[in-house]
Protein backbone atom coordinates (compact mmCIF):
# COMPACT_ATOMS: atom_id res chain seq x y z
CA UNK A 1 0.00 0.00 0.00
CA UNK A 2 1.29 3.47 -0.84
CA UNK A 3 0.51 7.00 0.15
CA UNK A 4 0.22 9.66 -2.50
CA UNK A 5 -0.15 13.35 -1.70
CA UNK A 6 -0.66 16.17 -4.12
CA UNK A 7 -0.61 19.94 -3.67
CA UNK A 8 -2.36 22.48 -5.85
CA UNK A 9 -2.13 26.22 -5.41
CA UNK A 10 -0.20 29.38 -6.08
CA UNK A 11 2.10 28.91 -3.11
CA UNK A 12 4.41 25.92 -2.62
CA UNK A 13 3.19 22.91 -0.67
CA UNK A 14 3.12 23.57 3.11
CA UNK A 15 6.07 21.27 3.84
CA UNK A 16 8.15 22.99 1.19
CA UNK A 17 6.90 26.46 2.12
CA UNK A 18 8.06 26.05 5.74
CA UNK A 19 11.62 25.39 4.55
CA UNK A 20 11.93 28.94 3.20
CA UNK A 21 13.21 31.69 5.50
CA UNK A 22 10.52 33.78 7.17
CA UNK A 23 11.20 36.89 5.04
CA UNK A 24 10.80 34.80 1.87
CA UNK A 25 7.55 33.31 3.16
CA UNK A 26 6.16 36.79 3.84
CA UNK A 27 7.25 37.96 0.38
CA UNK A 28 5.61 34.98 -1.36
CA UNK A 29 2.36 35.48 0.56
CA UNK A 30 2.31 39.21 -0.21
CA UNK A 31 2.99 38.54 -3.93
CA UNK A 32 0.17 36.02 -4.00
CA UNK A 33 -2.18 38.43 -2.21
CA UNK A 34 -1.23 41.30 -4.52
CA UNK A 35 -1.90 39.23 -7.63
CA UNK A 36 -5.23 37.96 -6.30
CA UNK A 37 -6.46 41.35 -5.08
CA UNK A 38 -5.32 43.20 -8.21
CA UNK A 39 -7.09 40.66 -10.43
CA UNK A 40 -10.27 41.17 -8.40
CA UNK A 41 -10.02 44.95 -8.75
CA UNK A 42 -9.42 44.62 -12.51
CA UNK A 43 -12.50 42.44 -12.90
CA UNK A 44 -14.53 44.93 -10.84
CA UNK A 45 -13.51 47.73 -13.22
CA UNK A 46 -14.54 45.61 -16.23
CA UNK A 47 -17.96 44.91 -14.70
CA UNK A 48 -18.47 48.59 -13.85
CA UNK A 49 -17.58 49.61 -17.42
CA UNK A 50 -19.99 47.02 -18.80
CA UNK A 51 -22.82 48.30 -16.59
CA UNK A 52 -22.16 51.91 -17.67
CA UNK A 53 -22.15 50.84 -21.32
CA UNK A 54 -25.49 49.06 -21.02
CA UNK A 55 -27.03 52.02 -19.21
CA UNK A 56 -25.77 54.43 -21.89
CA UNK A 57 -27.19 52.18 -24.64
CA UNK A 58 -30.58 52.04 -22.93
CA UNK A 59 -30.79 55.84 -22.60
CA UNK A 60 -29.78 56.31 -26.23
CA UNK A 61 -32.45 53.83 -27.34
CA UNK A 62 -35.05 55.63 -25.20
CA UNK A 63 -34.08 59.00 -26.71
CA UNK A 64 -34.28 57.61 -30.26
CA UNK A 65 -37.69 56.11 -29.55
CA UNK A 66 -39.01 59.41 -28.20
CA UNK A 67 -37.61 61.42 -31.14
CA UNK A 68 -38.97 59.10 -33.81
CA UNK A 69 -42.33 58.71 -32.06
CA UNK A 70 -42.61 62.51 -32.06
CA UNK A 71 -41.63 62.65 -35.74
CA UNK A 72 -44.20 60.01 -36.56
CA UNK A 73 -46.94 61.87 -34.74
CA UNK A 74 -45.96 65.20 -36.36
CA UNK A 75 -45.82 63.64 -39.83
CA UNK A 76 -49.20 61.98 -39.37
CA UNK A 77 -50.83 65.20 -38.14
CA UNK A 78 -49.28 67.16 -41.02
CA UNK A 79 -49.96 64.70 -43.83
CA UNK A 80 -52.81 62.60 -42.50
CA UNK A 81 -51.19 59.66 -44.27
CA UNK A 82 -50.61 56.31 -42.64
CA UNK A 83 -47.30 56.12 -44.52
CA UNK A 84 -45.89 58.55 -41.94
CA UNK A 85 -45.72 55.64 -39.50
CA UNK A 86 -42.64 54.55 -41.45
CA UNK A 87 -40.62 56.63 -38.99
CA UNK A 88 -41.40 53.96 -36.39
CA UNK A 89 -39.14 51.56 -38.31
CA UNK A 90 -36.06 53.18 -36.74
CA UNK A 91 -37.08 52.47 -33.11
CA UNK A 92 -38.10 48.96 -34.11
CA UNK A 93 -34.71 48.37 -35.70
CA UNK A 94 -32.84 49.75 -32.66
CA UNK A 95 -34.84 47.49 -30.35
CA UNK A 96 -34.06 44.48 -32.55
CA UNK A 97 -30.35 45.34 -32.68
CA UNK A 98 -30.16 45.87 -28.91
CA UNK A 99 -31.95 42.57 -28.33
CA UNK A 100 -29.50 40.79 -30.63
CA UNK A 101 -26.49 42.45 -28.94
CA UNK A 102 -27.76 41.56 -25.46
CA UNK A 103 -28.04 37.91 -26.53
CA UNK A 104 -24.43 38.01 -27.79
CA UNK A 105 -23.24 39.41 -24.45
CA UNK A 106 -25.01 36.59 -22.59
CA UNK A 107 -23.11 34.05 -24.64
CORPEHU-V682842 format. One record per residue. N is the residue number from 1. RES is the residue in one letter. PSI is psi in degrees with one decimal (* if undefined). OMEGA is omega in degrees with one decimal (none if undefined). Layout:
N | RES | PSI | OMEGA
N | RES | PSI | OMEGA
//
This chain:
1 | X | 141.3 | -178.8
2 | X | 161.7 | 179.5
3 | X | 125.4 | 179.9
4 | X | 129.1 | 174.8
5 | X | 150.9 | -178.1
6 | X | 141.0 | 179.6
7 | X | 137.3 | 177.4
8 | X | 129.4 | 178.5
9 | X | 173.4 | 179.9
10 | X | -35.8 | -179.8
11 | X | 159.9 | 177.1
12 | X | 165.0 | 177.3
13 | X | 149.2 | -176.5
14 | X | -42.0 | -179.3
15 | X | -38.8 | 179.6
16 | X | -38.5 | -178.9
17 | X | -39.4 | -178.2
18 | X | -16.3 | 179.4
19 | X | -18.1 | 178.8
20 | X | 152.7 | 174.7
21 | X | 158.8 | -174.3
22 | X | -39.3 | 179.9
23 | X | -35.5 | 178.9
24 | X | -37.5 | 177.3
25 | X | -46.3 | 179.9
26 | X | -40.8 | 179.8
27 | X | -44.0 | -179.9
28 | X | -41.0 | 179.3
29 | X | -42.1 | -179.8
30 | X | -36.8 | 176.3
31 | X | -44.0 | 179.2
32 | X | -44.2 | 179.3
33 | X | -42.4 | -179.1
34 | X | -43.7 | -179.1
35 | X | -43.3 | -178.5
36 | X | -46.2 | -177.6
37 | X | -41.9 | 179.2
38 | X | -38.8 | 178.0
39 | X | -40.4 | 179.0
40 | X | -42.2 | 178.4
41 | X | -39.2 | 178.6
42 | X | -44.6 | 178.9
43 | X | -37.0 | 176.2
44 | X | -41.7 | 179.1
45 | X | -38.1 | 178.6
46 | X | -43.0 | 179.3
47 | X | -43.1 | 178.9
48 | X | -42.0 | 178.6
49 | X | -39.0 | 178.9
50 | X | -41.8 | 178.9
51 | X | -43.8 | 178.8
52 | X | -39.1 | -179.9
53 | X | -44.9 | 179.8
54 | X | -42.0 | 179.5
55 | X | -43.4 | 178.8
56 | X | -42.2 | 179.3
57 | X | -39.6 | 179.9
58 | X | -41.7 | 178.7
59 | X | -39.1 | 178.3
60 | X | -42.5 | 177.6
61 | X | -43.1 | 178.2
62 | X | -46.2 | -179.2
63 | X | -43.7 | 178.1
64 | X | -41.9 | 179.1
65 | X | -43.0 | 179.7
66 | X | -46.2 | -179.0
67 | X | -49.5 | -176.3
68 | X | -27.6 | 173.6
69 | X | -41.7 | 176.8
70 | X | -42.7 | 177.5
71 | X | -40.1 | 178.7
72 | X | -47.6 | -179.7
73 | X | -45.1 | 179.9
74 | X | -41.5 | 179.8
75 | X | -39.3 | 179.7
76 | X | -42.2 | 179.4
77 | X | -39.5 | -178.3
78 | X | -46.3 | -174.1
79 | X | -29.4 | -176.2
80 | X | 8.9 | -177.2
81 | X | 140.0 | 177.3
82 | X | -17.3 | 179.2
83 | X | -26.2 | -179.1
84 | X | -17.0 | 177.9
85 | X | -0.6 | 174.6
86 | X | -25.5 | 176.6
87 | X | -25.8 | -178.6
88 | X | -8.1 | 177.1
89 | X | -34.8 | -178.5
90 | X | -50.6 | 176.4
91 | X | -36.6 | 178.8
92 | X | -40.8 | 179.1
93 | X | -42.3 | -179.8
94 | X | -37.4 | 177.3
95 | X | -43.3 | 178.9
96 | X | -42.7 | 179.8
97 | X | -42.9 | 178.3
98 | X | -39.0 | 178.3
99 | X | -44.1 | 179.1
100 | X | -44.0 | 179.7
101 | X | -36.9 | 179.3
102 | X | -33.2 | 176.5
103 | X | -37.5 | 177.7
104 | X | -41.9 | -179.5
105 | X | -33.7 | 177.9
106 | X | -34.5 | 179.8
107 | X | * | none
//
